């Protein structure tokens, strides 16, 4: 009996010690200066960015499908509002239609965002020097990260949007890639690259600068704060999305318009200026903002998810490195 009591005392002391150690570690993690975590490692940014990219694109993918349908400039386009388009696609076609192309996006978003965030963080740290909140460094880093990201993702976007269109003749991503390559050539996968950059460079500059500015307002100590990352990410996404919608309409036109290799040069639709002229001729100034509501509704949760997942993994992986190096 006494032996059993002694054993219980030993167990209680062990559990008590473990609990106090866990509480101590929690306090250290909570009070650690977030920006000082050792996240200079490229692998941390790549893993965190990859996880953020897959989460961002897949969770709100149905709204991306809705956006593509709404941005179609055809005069007989029946898609007018987000809810109407969502309901119409699910009922007249199939709920699975809302996820057509999600596989190719998931496979491309991981490595693309890994490159994106690692490039942004590395170049921001290099350009900032000793200044913590340098708008110049944030803007230049966003541009560089966008160039790398879009170069990787442009072919994925072409396949994705071809699959998302109503009456798409493609059975899947590989079939789409083979057919587009055979009939239109390799250039079809990069036809919208300059337009994509024209959209994404100002988008990402606005996005990153807005996020960093909002973080200074909501989270000036730059601790890991999930609530501030979600709010700042959503607001930054909404600001950037609203300002760059016309270029997204132009990109959608270039990505979804089949153009055979045999098509004469003067009949081909290429570049930002050409596509913007066609959009204007199809419906005037309002045509540039087709799908604005869907784009904002898509980008707000998308950027909120992206930043919160990225900051979470950056925090966890950074702390993990601290614990092991100590």
TIKOL-23902 format. One record per residue: residue in one letter; x, y, z of N, C-alpha, C in turn; chain. Coordinates in steps of 0.2 Angstrom, whole numbers. Example, Ala and Ser with C-alpha at 12.3 -4.5 7.8 and 13.67 -1.06 7.14 Angstrom:
2
[pt a,[66,-28,39],[62,-22,39],[66,-16,39],A];
[pt s,[64,-11,35],[68,-5,36],[64,0,39],A];
END
This chain:
326
[pt x,[4,-6,0],[0,0,0],[4,6,0],A];
[pt x,[9,6,4],[14,12,5],[18,13,-2],A];
[pt x,[20,7,-5],[23,7,-11],[19,10,-17],A];
[pt x,[13,9,-17],[8,11,-22],[7,19,-21],A];
[pt x,[7,21,-14],[6,28,-13],[12,32,-15],A];
[pt x,[18,29,-14],[25,32,-16],[25,33,-24],A];
[pt x,[23,27,-27],[23,27,-35],[18,33,-37],A];
[pt x,[12,34,-34],[7,39,-36],[11,46,-35],A];
[pt x,[14,47,-30],[17,53,-28],[23,55,-34],A];
[pt x,[26,50,-36],[31,51,-41],[28,53,-48],A];
[pt x,[23,49,-49],[19,51,-56],[16,58,-55],A];
[pt x,[13,60,-50],[11,67,-49],[16,72,-50],A];
[pt x,[22,71,-47],[28,75,-48],[30,76,-55],A];
[pt x,[30,70,-58],[32,70,-65],[28,74,-70],A];
[pt x,[21,72,-69],[16,76,-73],[16,83,-71],A];
[pt x,[17,85,-65],[17,92,-63],[23,96,-66],A];
[pt x,[29,92,-66],[35,95,-70],[34,96,-77],A];
[pt x,[31,91,-80],[29,92,-87],[25,97,-89],A];
[pt x,[19,98,-85],[15,103,-86],[18,110,-85],A];
[pt x,[22,111,-80],[25,117,-79],[30,119,-85],A];
[pt x,[33,114,-87],[38,115,-93],[34,117,-99],A];
[pt x,[28,114,-100],[24,116,-106],[21,123,-105],A];
[pt x,[19,125,-99],[17,132,-98],[22,137,-99],A];
[pt x,[28,135,-97],[34,139,-98],[36,140,-105],A];
[pt x,[36,135,-109],[37,135,-116],[32,139,-120],A];
[pt x,[25,138,-118],[20,142,-121],[21,150,-120],A];
[pt x,[23,152,-114],[24,159,-112],[30,161,-117],A];
[pt x,[35,157,-117],[41,159,-121],[39,160,-129],A];
[pt x,[35,156,-131],[32,156,-138],[28,162,-139],A];
[pt x,[24,164,-134],[19,169,-135],[23,176,-134],A];
[pt x,[28,176,-130],[31,183,-129],[37,184,-134],A];
[pt x,[39,178,-138],[45,179,-143],[43,184,-148],A];
[pt x,[48,188,-149],[47,193,-155],[47,190,-161],A];
[pt x,[41,190,-164],[39,186,-170],[44,187,-176],A];
[pt x,[46,193,-177],[50,195,-183],[57,193,-181],A];
[pt x,[59,191,-175],[66,189,-173],[67,181,-174],A];
[pt x,[61,178,-175],[62,171,-176],[67,169,-182],A];
[pt x,[71,164,-181],[76,162,-186],[73,160,-193],A];
[pt x,[68,164,-196],[65,161,-202],[69,164,-208],A];
[pt x,[76,165,-208],[80,167,-213],[81,161,-217],A];
[pt x,[80,155,-215],[81,149,-218],[76,148,-224],A];
[pt x,[79,147,-230],[75,146,-236],[70,141,-236],A];
[pt x,[71,135,-233],[67,130,-232],[60,132,-228],A];
[pt x,[61,136,-223],[55,138,-219],[51,142,-223],A];
[pt x,[53,147,-227],[49,151,-232],[46,146,-237],A];
[pt x,[49,142,-240],[47,137,-245],[41,133,-243],A];
[pt x,[42,130,-237],[37,125,-234],[31,129,-232],A];
[pt x,[32,135,-229],[26,139,-227],[23,142,-233],A];
[pt x,[26,144,-238],[23,147,-244],[19,141,-248],A];
[pt x,[22,135,-248],[19,130,-252],[12,128,-248],A];
[pt x,[13,127,-242],[6,126,-238],[1,131,-239],A];
[pt x,[3,137,-239],[-1,143,-240],[-4,143,-246],A];
[pt x,[0,142,-252],[-3,142,-258],[-8,137,-260],A];
[pt x,[-7,131,-258],[-12,125,-259],[-18,127,-255],A];
[pt x,[-18,129,-249],[-24,131,-245],[-28,136,-248],A];
[pt x,[-24,141,-250],[-27,147,-253],[-31,146,-259],A];
[pt x,[-28,142,-264],[-32,140,-270],[-37,135,-269],A];
[pt x,[-36,130,-265],[-41,125,-265],[-47,126,-261],A];
[pt x,[-47,130,-256],[-52,131,-251],[-58,135,-254],A];
[pt x,[-55,140,-258],[-60,145,-261],[-61,144,-269],A];
[pt x,[-59,138,-271],[-59,136,-278],[-66,137,-282],A];
[pt x,[-71,135,-279],[-78,136,-282],[-79,143,-284],A];
[pt x,[-77,148,-280],[-78,155,-282],[-73,157,-287],A];
[pt x,[-68,154,-288],[-63,155,-294],[-67,153,-300],A];
[pt x,[-70,147,-300],[-74,145,-306],[-79,150,-308],A];
[pt x,[-83,153,-303],[-88,158,-304],[-85,164,-307],A];
[pt x,[-80,166,-304],[-76,172,-307],[-75,171,-315],A];
[pt x,[-72,165,-316],[-70,164,-323],[-77,165,-328],A];
[pt x,[-82,161,-326],[-88,162,-329],[-91,169,-330],A];
[pt x,[-91,173,-325],[-93,179,-325],[-89,184,-329],A];
[pt x,[-83,183,-330],[-78,187,-334],[-78,186,-341],A];
[pt x,[-82,181,-343],[-83,179,-350],[-86,185,-354],A];
[pt x,[-83,188,-359],[-86,194,-362],[-91,193,-367],A];
[pt x,[-93,186,-369],[-98,185,-374],[-105,188,-372],A];
[pt x,[-108,191,-377],[-114,195,-376],[-120,190,-373],A];
[pt x,[-120,184,-375],[-125,179,-372],[-123,176,-365],A];
[pt x,[-118,179,-362],[-116,176,-356],[-121,177,-351],A];
[pt x,[-124,171,-348],[-130,171,-343],[-128,172,-336],A];
[pt x,[-121,173,-335],[-119,173,-328],[-118,180,-326],A];
[pt x,[-123,182,-321],[-123,189,-319],[-121,191,-312],A];
[pt x,[-122,187,-307],[-120,188,-300],[-117,181,-297],A];
[pt x,[-114,182,-291],[-110,177,-288],[-115,171,-286],A];
[pt x,[-120,173,-283],[-124,167,-280],[-128,164,-286],A];
[pt x,[-130,168,-291],[-134,166,-297],[-130,161,-301],A];
[pt x,[-123,163,-302],[-119,159,-306],[-117,152,-302],A];
[pt x,[-116,153,-295],[-114,147,-291],[-120,142,-291],A];
[pt x,[-126,144,-291],[-132,140,-291],[-133,137,-298],A];
[pt x,[-133,141,-303],[-134,139,-310],[-129,133,-311],A];
[pt x,[-123,134,-310],[-117,129,-311],[-119,123,-308],A];
[pt x,[-121,123,-301],[-122,117,-297],[-128,113,-299],A];
[pt x,[-133,117,-301],[-140,114,-303],[-140,112,-310],A];
[pt x,[-138,116,-315],[-139,114,-322],[-134,110,-325],A];
[pt x,[-128,110,-321],[-122,105,-323],[-121,100,-318],A];
[pt x,[-117,102,-313],[-116,97,-308],[-112,100,-302],A];
[pt x,[-113,99,-296],[-108,102,-291],[-101,101,-292],A];
[pt x,[-99,95,-295],[-92,94,-297],[-89,99,-302],A];
[pt x,[-94,102,-306],[-91,107,-310],[-87,113,-307],A];
[pt x,[-90,114,-301],[-86,119,-297],[-79,118,-295],A];
[pt x,[-77,112,-296],[-70,109,-294],[-66,107,-300],A];
[pt x,[-69,108,-306],[-65,106,-312],[-59,110,-312],A];
[pt x,[-53,107,-313],[-46,110,-313],[-43,111,-306],A];
[pt x,[-46,109,-301],[-43,110,-294],[-37,106,-293],A];
[pt x,[-37,100,-297],[-31,96,-296],[-24,99,-299],A];
[pt x,[-25,102,-305],[-19,105,-308],[-17,111,-304],A];
[pt x,[-22,115,-301],[-20,121,-297],[-17,119,-291],A];
[pt x,[-19,113,-288],[-16,111,-281],[-9,109,-283],A];
[pt x,[-7,105,-288],[-1,103,-290],[4,109,-292],A];
[pt x,[1,114,-295],[5,120,-297],[6,125,-291],A];
[pt x,[1,126,-287],[1,131,-282],[6,130,-277],A];
[pt x,[8,124,-275],[12,122,-269],[19,125,-271],A];
[pt x,[22,122,-277],[29,125,-278],[29,132,-280],A];
[pt x,[24,135,-284],[24,142,-286],[24,146,-280],A];
[pt x,[20,145,-275],[20,149,-269],[26,148,-264],A];
[pt x,[29,142,-265],[35,141,-261],[41,146,-264],A];
[pt x,[41,146,-271],[46,151,-274],[44,158,-272],A];
[pt x,[37,159,-272],[35,166,-272],[37,169,-265],A];
[pt x,[35,166,-259],[36,168,-253],[44,168,-251],A];
[pt x,[47,163,-253],[54,163,-252],[58,169,-255],A];
[pt x,[56,170,-261],[59,175,-265],[57,182,-262],A];
[pt x,[51,183,-260],[49,189,-257],[53,191,-250],A];
[pt x,[53,186,-246],[56,187,-239],[63,188,-240],A];
[pt x,[67,184,-244],[74,185,-245],[76,191,-248],A];
[pt x,[72,193,-253],[74,200,-257],[72,206,-252],A];
[pt x,[66,205,-248],[64,210,-243],[70,211,-238],A];
[pt x,[72,206,-235],[77,206,-230],[84,209,-233],A];
[pt x,[85,208,-239],[91,210,-242],[91,218,-244],A];
[pt x,[85,220,-246],[84,227,-248],[82,231,-242],A];
[pt x,[79,229,-237],[77,233,-231],[83,235,-227],A];
[pt x,[89,231,-227],[94,233,-223],[92,233,-215],A];
[pt x,[93,239,-212],[91,239,-205],[84,242,-204],A];
[pt x,[81,244,-210],[74,247,-209],[69,242,-209],A];
[pt x,[65,242,-204],[60,236,-203],[54,237,-208],A];
[pt x,[52,243,-210],[46,244,-213],[47,248,-220],A];
[pt x,[51,246,-224],[53,249,-230],[48,248,-236],A];
[pt x,[44,253,-238],[40,252,-243],[43,250,-250],A];
[pt x,[49,253,-251],[53,252,-257],[55,245,-257],A];
[pt x,[57,242,-252],[59,235,-251],[53,230,-252],A];
[pt x,[48,232,-249],[42,228,-250],[39,228,-257],A];
[pt x,[39,234,-260],[37,234,-267],[41,231,-272],A];
[pt x,[48,232,-272],[53,228,-276],[52,221,-275],A];
[pt x,[52,219,-269],[52,211,-267],[45,208,-270],A];
[pt x,[40,212,-270],[34,209,-272],[34,208,-280],A];
[pt x,[37,213,-283],[38,213,-291],[42,207,-293],A];
[pt x,[48,206,-289],[52,200,-291],[49,194,-289],A];
[pt x,[45,193,-284],[42,187,-282],[36,185,-287],A];
[pt x,[33,191,-290],[28,190,-295],[30,187,-301],A];
[pt x,[36,190,-303],[39,187,-310],[40,180,-309],A];
[pt x,[43,178,-304],[45,171,-303],[38,166,-303],A];
[pt x,[34,169,-299],[27,165,-297],[23,164,-304],A];
[pt x,[23,170,-308],[18,170,-314],[22,166,-319],A];
[pt x,[28,166,-319],[32,162,-325],[30,154,-324],A];
[pt x,[29,152,-317],[28,145,-316],[21,144,-317],A];
[pt x,[16,148,-314],[9,147,-314],[5,148,-320],A];
[pt x,[8,152,-325],[4,154,-331],[1,148,-335],A];
[pt x,[5,143,-337],[2,137,-340],[-3,134,-336],A];
[pt x,[-2,134,-329],[-7,131,-325],[-14,135,-325],A];
[pt x,[-13,141,-326],[-19,145,-326],[-23,144,-333],A];
[pt x,[-19,143,-338],[-22,142,-345],[-27,136,-344],A];
[pt x,[-24,130,-342],[-27,124,-341],[-33,125,-337],A];
[pt x,[-32,128,-331],[-37,128,-326],[-43,132,-329],A];
[pt x,[-42,138,-332],[-48,142,-335],[-51,138,-341],A];
[pt x,[-47,135,-345],[-51,131,-351],[-55,126,-348],A];
[pt x,[-53,123,-342],[-58,118,-339],[-64,121,-336],A];
[pt x,[-63,127,-333],[-68,130,-330],[-74,133,-334],A];
[pt x,[-73,134,-341],[-78,137,-345],[-83,132,-346],A];
[pt x,[-89,135,-348],[-95,131,-349],[-94,128,-356],A];
[pt x,[-96,121,-356],[-96,117,-362],[-89,115,-363],A];
[pt x,[-84,115,-359],[-77,114,-360],[-76,107,-363],A];
[pt x,[-73,107,-369],[-72,100,-372],[-67,95,-369],A];
[pt x,[-63,98,-364],[-58,94,-362],[-60,89,-356],A];
[pt x,[-58,83,-356],[-60,78,-351],[-56,79,-344],A];
[pt x,[-50,82,-345],[-46,83,-339],[-40,87,-340],A];
[pt x,[-35,88,-335],[-30,93,-336],[-25,91,-341],A];
[pt x,[-23,84,-341],[-18,82,-346],[-21,82,-353],A];
[pt x,[-27,80,-354],[-31,81,-361],[-31,88,-363],A];
[pt x,[-32,92,-359],[-32,100,-361],[-25,102,-363],A];
[pt x,[-20,100,-359],[-13,102,-360],[-11,99,-367],A];
[pt x,[-13,93,-369],[-11,90,-375],[-14,93,-381],A];
[pt x,[-21,94,-380],[-25,97,-385],[-23,105,-387],A];
[pt x,[-21,108,-382],[-19,115,-383],[-12,116,-386],A];
[pt x,[-8,111,-384],[-1,111,-387],[-2,109,-394],A];
[pt x,[-6,104,-396],[-6,101,-402],[-9,107,-407],A];
[pt x,[-14,110,-405],[-18,115,-410],[-15,122,-410],A];
[pt x,[-13,124,-404],[-11,131,-403],[-3,132,-402],A];
[pt x,[0,127,-400],[7,127,-399],[9,129,-392],A];
[pt x,[16,129,-390],[18,131,-383],[16,138,-381],A];
[pt x,[16,142,-386],[15,150,-385],[8,151,-382],A];
[pt x,[3,146,-383],[-3,147,-380],[-3,147,-372],A];
[pt x,[2,144,-369],[2,143,-362],[5,150,-359],A];
[pt x,[8,154,-363],[11,160,-361],[8,166,-365],A];
[pt x,[3,165,-368],[0,171,-372],[-3,177,-367],A];
[pt x,[-5,175,-361],[-7,180,-356],[-2,182,-351],A];
[pt x,[4,180,-352],[9,181,-347],[11,188,-346],A];
[pt x,[11,192,-351],[12,200,-350],[6,203,-347],A];
[pt x,[0,201,-349],[-6,203,-346],[-6,201,-339],A];
[pt x,[-4,195,-337],[-4,192,-331],[0,197,-326],A];
[pt x,[6,198,-329],[11,203,-325],[8,210,-324],A];
[pt x,[5,212,-330],[2,219,-329],[-3,219,-324],A];
[pt x,[-7,213,-323],[-12,213,-317],[-8,212,-311],A];
[pt x,[-4,207,-310],[-1,204,-304],[4,208,-301],A];
[pt x,[8,212,-305],[13,216,-302],[10,222,-298],A];
[pt x,[5,226,-301],[2,231,-296],[-2,227,-291],A];
[pt x,[-5,222,-292],[-9,218,-287],[-5,216,-281],A];
[pt x,[1,213,-283],[5,211,-277],[9,217,-274],A];
[pt x,[10,222,-277],[13,228,-274],[8,231,-269],A];
[pt x,[2,232,-272],[-3,234,-267],[-5,230,-262],A];
[pt x,[-5,223,-263],[-7,218,-258],[-1,218,-253],A];
[pt x,[5,218,-254],[10,217,-249],[11,224,-245],A];
[pt x,[11,229,-249],[12,236,-245],[5,237,-241],A];
[pt x,[-1,235,-243],[-7,236,-239],[-6,231,-233],A];
[pt x,[-4,225,-234],[-3,220,-228],[2,223,-223],A];
[pt x,[7,225,-225],[12,227,-221],[10,234,-217],A];
[pt x,[7,238,-221],[4,244,-218],[-1,243,-212],A];
[pt x,[-6,238,-214],[-11,236,-209],[-8,232,-203],A];
[pt x,[-3,229,-204],[0,225,-199],[3,230,-194],A];
[pt x,[6,236,-196],[8,241,-192],[3,244,-188],A];
[pt x,[-3,244,-191],[-9,247,-187],[-12,242,-182],A];
[pt x,[-13,236,-184],[-16,231,-180],[-12,226,-176],A];
[pt x,[-5,226,-178],[-1,222,-175],[6,225,-175],A];
[pt x,[7,231,-172],[14,234,-172],[19,231,-169],A];
[pt x,[18,226,-164],[24,223,-161],[26,217,-166],A];
[pt x,[22,215,-171],[24,210,-175],[24,203,-172],A];
[pt x,[20,202,-167],[20,195,-164],[16,191,-168],A];
[pt x,[16,184,-167],[11,180,-171],[4,181,-168],A];
[pt x,[0,184,-172],[-7,186,-170],[-12,183,-176],A];
[pt x,[-15,177,-175],[-19,175,-180],[-24,180,-183],A];
[pt x,[-28,183,-178],[-33,187,-179],[-31,193,-184],A];
[pt x,[-25,196,-182],[-23,202,-186],[-21,199,-193],A];
[pt x,[-18,193,-194],[-16,191,-200],[-22,189,-205],A];
[pt x,[-27,187,-202],[-33,186,-206],[-36,192,-208],A];
[pt x,[-37,197,-204],[-40,204,-205],[-36,207,-210],A];
[pt x,[-30,208,-209],[-25,212,-213],[-25,208,-220],A];
[pt x,[-24,202,-220],[-24,198,-227],[-30,199,-231],A];
[pt x,[-36,199,-228],[-42,200,-231],[-43,207,-234],A];
[pt x,[-42,212,-230],[-42,219,-232],[-37,220,-238],A];
[pt x,[-31,218,-237],[-26,219,-242],[-28,216,-249],A];
[pt x,[-31,210,-248],[-33,206,-254],[-39,210,-258],A];
[pt x,[-44,213,-254],[-49,217,-257],[-47,223,-260],A];
[pt x,[-42,227,-257],[-40,233,-260],[-36,231,-267],A];
[pt x,[-32,226,-267],[-28,225,-273],[-33,222,-278],A];
[pt x,[-37,218,-277],[-42,215,-281],[-46,220,-285],A];
[pt x,[-49,224,-281],[-53,230,-284],[-50,234,-289],A];
[pt x,[-43,235,-288],[-40,240,-292],[-37,237,-299],A];
[pt x,[-37,230,-299],[-34,227,-304],[-39,222,-308],A];
[pt x,[-45,223,-307],[-50,218,-310],[-50,219,-318],A];
[pt x,[-49,225,-321],[-49,225,-329],[-44,221,-332],A];
[pt x,[-38,220,-328],[-33,216,-331],[-34,208,-330],A];
[pt x,[-38,207,-325],[-41,200,-324],[-45,198,-330],A];
[pt x,[-50,202,-332],[-54,201,-337],[-50,200,-344],A];
[pt x,[-45,204,-345],[-41,203,-351],[-37,197,-351],A];
[pt x,[-35,195,-345],[-31,188,-344],[-36,183,-346],A];
[pt x,[-42,183,-343],[-47,178,-344],[-48,177,-352],A];
[pt x,[-49,182,-355],[-50,182,-362],[-45,179,-366],A];
[pt x,[-38,181,-364],[-33,178,-368],[-32,170,-366],A];
[pt x,[-33,168,-360],[-33,161,-358],[-38,157,-361],A];
[pt x,[-44,159,-362],[-49,155,-364],[-51,155,-371],A];
[pt x,[-48,160,-375],[-50,161,-382],[-46,156,-386],A];
[pt x,[-48,151,-389],[-44,146,-393],[-42,150,-400],A];
[pt x,[-36,149,-401],[-33,152,-407],[-28,147,-411],A];
[pt x,[-31,145,-416],[-27,140,-420],[-21,142,-422],A];
[pt x,[-16,138,-423],[-9,140,-426],[-10,143,-433],A];
[pt x,[-15,141,-437],[-16,143,-444],[-19,150,-444],A];
[pt x,[-21,152,-438],[-25,159,-438],[-20,164,-441],A];
[pt x,[-22,168,-445],[-18,174,-448],[-16,179,-442],A];
[pt x,[-10,182,-443],[-8,186,-438],[-12,192,-435],A];
[pt x,[-16,195,-440],[-20,201,-439],[-26,199,-435],A];
[pt x,[-28,192,-436],[-34,190,-432],[-33,187,-425],A];
[pt x,[-27,187,-423],[-25,184,-417],[-26,189,-411],A];
[pt x,[-28,187,-406],[-29,192,-400],[-23,191,-396],A];
[pt x,[-18,196,-395],[-12,195,-391],[-11,202,-387],A];
[pt x,[-8,201,-381],[-6,207,-377],[-12,211,-374],A];
[pt x,[-9,215,-369],[-14,219,-365],[-18,223,-369],A];
[pt x,[-15,228,-373],[-19,233,-377],[-24,230,-382],A];
[pt x,[-22,225,-385],[-27,222,-390],[-33,219,-386],A];
[pt x,[-32,215,-381],[-37,212,-377],[-42,217,-374],A];
[pt x,[-39,223,-371],[-43,228,-368],[-47,232,-373],A];
[pt x,[-45,232,-379],[-49,235,-385],[-55,231,-386],A];
[pt x,[-54,224,-386],[-59,220,-388],[-64,220,-382],A];
[pt x,[-62,220,-376],[-67,220,-370],[-71,227,-370],A];
[pt x,[-68,232,-372],[-71,239,-372],[-76,239,-378],A];
[pt x,[-75,236,-384],[-79,236,-389],[-85,231,-388],A];
[pt x,[-84,226,-383],[-90,222,-382],[-95,224,-377],A];
[pt x,[-93,229,-373],[-98,232,-368],[-96,238,-364],A];
[pt x,[-91,242,-367],[-89,248,-364],[-86,248,-358],A];
[pt x,[-85,253,-354],[-82,253,-347],[-84,248,-342],A];
[pt x,[-91,246,-342],[-93,241,-337],[-90,234,-339],A];
[pt x,[-89,233,-345],[-86,226,-347],[-79,225,-343],A];
[pt x,[-76,230,-341],[-69,229,-338],[-70,227,-331],A];
[pt x,[-76,228,-328],[-77,226,-321],[-82,220,-321],A];
[pt x,[-83,216,-326],[-87,210,-326],[-83,205,-320],A];
[pt x,[-87,203,-316],[-84,198,-311],[-81,202,-305],A];
[pt x,[-82,208,-304],[-78,212,-299],[-80,209,-292],A];
[pt x,[-87,208,-291],[-89,205,-285],[-86,198,-283],A];
[pt x,[-86,194,-289],[-83,187,-288],[-76,188,-286],A];
[pt x,[-72,192,-289],[-65,193,-288],[-63,195,-281],A];
[pt x,[-67,200,-279],[-66,202,-272],[-68,197,-267],A];
[pt x,[-74,194,-268],[-76,188,-264],[-71,183,-264],A];
[pt x,[-68,181,-269],[-63,176,-270],[-56,178,-266],A];
[pt x,[-54,184,-267],[-48,186,-265],[-48,188,-257],A];
[pt x,[-53,190,-255],[-53,191,-247],[-52,185,-243],A];
[pt x,[-56,180,-244],[-54,174,-240],[-47,170,-242],A];
[pt x,[-46,171,-249],[-40,168,-252],[-34,171,-249],A];
[pt x,[-33,178,-248],[-27,181,-245],[-27,180,-238],A];
[pt x,[-33,180,-235],[-34,179,-228],[-31,172,-226],A];
[pt x,[-33,167,-230],[-31,160,-228],[-23,160,-230],A];
[pt x,[-21,163,-235],[-14,163,-237],[-9,165,-232],A];
[pt x,[-11,171,-230],[-7,175,-225],[-7,171,-218],A];
[pt x,[-13,169,-216],[-14,166,-209],[-10,159,-209],A];
[pt x,[-11,155,-215],[-7,149,-215],[1,150,-216],A];
[pt x,[2,155,-220],[10,156,-220],[13,158,-214],A];
[pt x,[9,163,-210],[12,166,-204],[12,160,-199],A];
[pt x,[7,156,-199],[7,150,-194],[13,146,-195],A];
[pt x,[14,143,-201],[20,139,-203],[26,142,-202],A];
[pt x,[27,149,-203],[33,152,-202],[34,153,-195],A];
[pt x,[29,154,-191],[30,154,-183],[32,147,-180],A];
[pt x,[28,142,-182],[29,135,-180],[36,133,-182],A];
[pt x,[38,133,-188],[44,131,-191],[50,135,-188],A];
[pt x,[49,142,-187],[54,146,-184],[55,144,-177],A];
[pt x,[50,143,-173],[51,141,-166],[54,134,-165],A];
[pt x,[52,130,-170],[55,123,-170],[63,124,-171],A];
[pt x,[65,128,-175],[72,129,-176],[76,132,-170],A];
[pt x,[72,137,-167],[75,140,-161],[76,134,-155],A];
[pt x,[71,130,-154],[71,125,-149],[77,120,-151],A];
[pt x,[78,118,-157],[83,113,-158],[90,116,-158],A];
[pt x,[90,123,-160],[97,126,-160],[99,128,-153],A];
[pt x,[94,128,-148],[96,130,-141],[98,123,-138],A];
END
